[in-house]
Amino acid sequence: MDTCIGNVLLLHDNARSHTGIRTGETIALFGWTTLPHPSCSPDLAPPGYHLFGPMKKGLRGKQYENDEEVKNAVKTWLKEQPVQFYQAGIRALVKRWNVALERGGD
């Protein structure tokens, strides 16, 4: 089974559901790299909207028969995005990360 969705750097908060054993196993199964998240830093959450908002818009209104169809639709959507889309998201993340560090983040 091909589970890798490319070179994904995942930044999520430290919520229990995100740091659980099963979640970590699933992230490893996908071949993703988890970035360290400073504790109590909501400043870093908004870059997720750079990805998930447009993805939701791109997948909205479609019917999927099963989980495999959803996975394939997400993979296709991710592959169709131009490099500039990801570069803009990374630049926004770096800027917000630096702001969080300047405010005394870990």
C-alpha atoms as a printed R data frame, in Angstrom:
    type eleno elety resid chain resno       x      y      z
1   ATOM     1    CA   MET     A     1   0.000  0.000  0.000
2   ATOM     2    CA   ASP     A     2   1.407  3.376 -1.040
3   ATOM     3    CA   THR     A     3   0.728  5.661  1.904
4   ATOM     4    CA   CYS     A     4   3.372  8.349  1.360
5   ATOM     5    CA   ILE     A     5   1.912 11.700  0.274
6   ATOM     6    CA   GLY     A     6   5.262 13.243 -0.525
7   ATOM     7    CA   ASN     A     7   7.572 15.313  1.606
8   ATOM     8    CA   VAL     A     8   5.136 16.821  4.078
9   ATOM     9    CA   LEU     A     9   6.332 18.876  7.030
10  ATOM    10    CA   LEU     A    10   3.541 18.799  9.580
11  ATOM    11    CA   LEU     A    11   3.150 21.492 12.205
12  ATOM    12    CA   HIS     A    12   0.328 20.935 14.650
13  ATOM    13    CA   ASP     A    13  -0.337 21.986 18.197
14  ATOM    14    CA   ASN     A    14   0.450 19.795 21.174
15  ATOM    15    CA   ALA     A    15  -3.148 18.696 21.746
16  ATOM    16    CA   ARG     A    16  -3.479 15.194 23.167
17  ATOM    17    CA   SER     A    17  -5.140 13.935 20.007
18  ATOM    18    CA   HIS     A    18  -2.151 15.141 17.978
19  ATOM    19    CA   THR     A    19   0.536 13.653 20.201
20  ATOM    20    CA   GLY     A    20  -1.030 10.264 20.868
21  ATOM    21    CA   ILE     A    21   0.672  7.020 19.936
22  ATOM    22    CA   ARG     A    22  -1.789  6.137 17.148
23  ATOM    23    CA   THR     A    23  -1.501  9.612 15.656
24  ATOM    24    CA   GLY     A    24   2.297  9.349 15.682
25  ATOM    25    CA   GLU     A    25   2.107  5.930 14.036
26  ATOM    26    CA   THR     A    26  -0.178  7.269 11.318
27  ATOM    27    CA   ILE     A    27   2.077 10.264 10.684
28  ATOM    28    CA   ALA     A    28   5.048  7.894 10.413
29  ATOM    29    CA   LEU     A    29   3.055  5.637  8.065
30  ATOM    30    CA   PHE     A    30   2.458  8.612  5.773
31  ATOM    31    CA   GLY     A    31   6.178  9.392  5.856
32  ATOM    32    CA   TRP     A    32   5.585 12.909  7.175
33  ATOM    33    CA   THR     A    33   8.006 14.883  9.318
34  ATOM    34    CA   THR     A    34   6.567 16.596 12.396
35  ATOM    35    CA   LEU     A    35   8.040 19.987 13.220
36  ATOM    36    CA   PRO     A    36   8.465 20.865 16.886
37  ATOM    37    CA   HIS     A    37   5.752 23.199 18.110
38  ATOM    38    CA   PRO     A    38   6.482 25.686 20.877
39  ATOM    39    CA   SER     A    39   4.132 25.096 23.771
40  ATOM    40    CA   CYS     A    40   1.249 27.534 24.095
41  ATOM    41    CA   SER     A    41   1.912 29.262 20.792
42  ATOM    42    CA   PRO     A    42  -1.313 29.877 18.890
43  ATOM    43    CA   ASP     A    43   0.647 32.267 16.659
44  ATOM    44    CA   LEU     A    44   1.780 29.320 14.566
45  ATOM    45    CA   ALA     A    45  -1.651 27.829 13.869
46  ATOM    46    CA   PRO     A    46  -2.800 30.231 11.094
47  ATOM    47    CA   PRO     A    47  -0.411 28.881  8.410
48  ATOM    48    CA   GLY     A    48  -2.502 25.707  8.528
49  ATOM    49    CA   TYR     A    49  -5.294 27.757  7.032
50  ATOM    50    CA   HIS     A    50  -3.031 28.408  4.047
51  ATOM    51    CA   LEU     A    51  -3.312 24.719  3.219
52  ATOM    52    CA   PHE     A    52  -6.608 23.524  4.641
53  ATOM    53    CA   GLY     A    53  -8.836 26.397  3.495
54  ATOM    54    CA   PRO     A    54  -7.916 26.044 -0.177
55  ATOM    55    CA   MET     A    55  -7.953 22.229  0.094
56  ATOM    56    CA   LYS     A    56 -11.470 22.272  1.546
57  ATOM    57    CA   LYS     A    57 -12.547 24.630 -1.240
58  ATOM    58    CA   GLY     A    58 -10.987 22.375 -3.872
59  ATOM    59    CA   LEU     A    59 -12.644 19.223 -2.537
60  ATOM    60    CA   ARG     A    60 -15.982 20.800 -1.593
61  ATOM    61    CA   GLY     A    61 -19.141 19.528 -3.253
62  ATOM    62    CA   LYS     A    62 -17.746 16.161 -4.291
63  ATOM    63    CA   GLN     A    63 -19.060 12.798 -3.149
64  ATOM    64    CA   TYR     A    64 -16.673 10.049 -2.071
65  ATOM    65    CA   GLU     A    65 -17.670  6.409 -1.786
66  ATOM    66    CA   ASN     A    66 -14.963  5.446  0.714
67  ATOM    67    CA   ASP     A    67 -11.830  6.583  2.549
68  ATOM    68    CA   GLU     A    68  -9.595  5.513 -0.331
69  ATOM    69    CA   GLU     A    69 -11.348  7.935 -2.691
70  ATOM    70    CA   VAL     A    70 -10.864 10.756 -0.184
71  ATOM    71    CA   LYS     A    71  -7.153  9.914  0.169
72  ATOM    72    CA   ASN     A    72  -6.733  9.854 -3.597
73  ATOM    73    CA   ALA     A    73  -8.556 13.176 -3.992
74  ATOM    74    CA   VAL     A    74  -6.300 14.789 -1.362
75  ATOM    75    CA   LYS     A    75  -3.160 13.346 -2.984
76  ATOM    76    CA   THR     A    76  -4.271 14.611 -6.382
77  ATOM    77    CA   TRP     A    77  -5.095 18.055 -5.002
78  ATOM    78    CA   LEU     A    78  -1.702 18.292 -3.269
79  ATOM    79    CA   LYS     A    79   0.126 17.290 -6.463
80  ATOM    80    CA   GLU     A    80  -1.815 19.817 -8.559
81  ATOM    81    CA   GLN     A    81  -0.773 22.822 -6.471
82  ATOM    82    CA   PRO     A    82   2.017 24.902 -7.986
83  ATOM    83    CA   VAL     A    83   5.333 25.221 -6.176
84  ATOM    84    CA   GLN     A    84   4.528 28.870 -5.458
85  ATOM    85    CA   PHE     A    85   1.541 27.787 -3.327
86  ATOM    86    CA   TYR     A    86   3.817 25.839 -0.989
87  ATOM    87    CA   GLN     A    87   6.526 28.494 -1.017
88  ATOM    88    CA   ALA     A    88   4.017 31.130  0.121
89  ATOM    89    CA   GLY     A    89   2.905 28.872  2.964
90  ATOM    90    CA   ILE     A    90   6.484 28.218  4.083
91  ATOM    91    CA   ARG     A    91   7.316 31.941  3.989
92  ATOM    92    CA   ALA     A    92   4.248 32.709  6.122
93  ATOM    93    CA   LEU     A    93   5.226 29.976  8.582
94  ATOM    94    CA   VAL     A    94   8.807 31.239  8.900
95  ATOM    95    CA   LYS     A    95   7.572 34.791  9.501
96  ATOM    96    CA   ARG     A    96   5.084 33.678 12.181
97  ATOM    97    CA   TRP     A    97   7.652 31.329 13.751
98  ATOM    98    CA   ASN     A    98  10.117 34.225 14.091
99  ATOM    99    CA   VAL     A    99   7.436 36.455 15.636
100 ATOM   100    CA   ALA     A   100   6.619 33.721 18.184
101 ATOM   101    CA   LEU     A   101  10.302 33.349 19.067
102 ATOM   102    CA   GLU     A   102  10.729 37.103 19.467
103 ATOM   103    CA   ARG     A   103   7.816 37.070 21.919
104 ATOM   104    CA   GLY     A   104   9.689 34.589 24.077
105 ATOM   105    CA   GLY     A   105   8.572 31.267 22.630
106 ATOM   106    CA   ASP     A   106  10.661 28.139 23.165
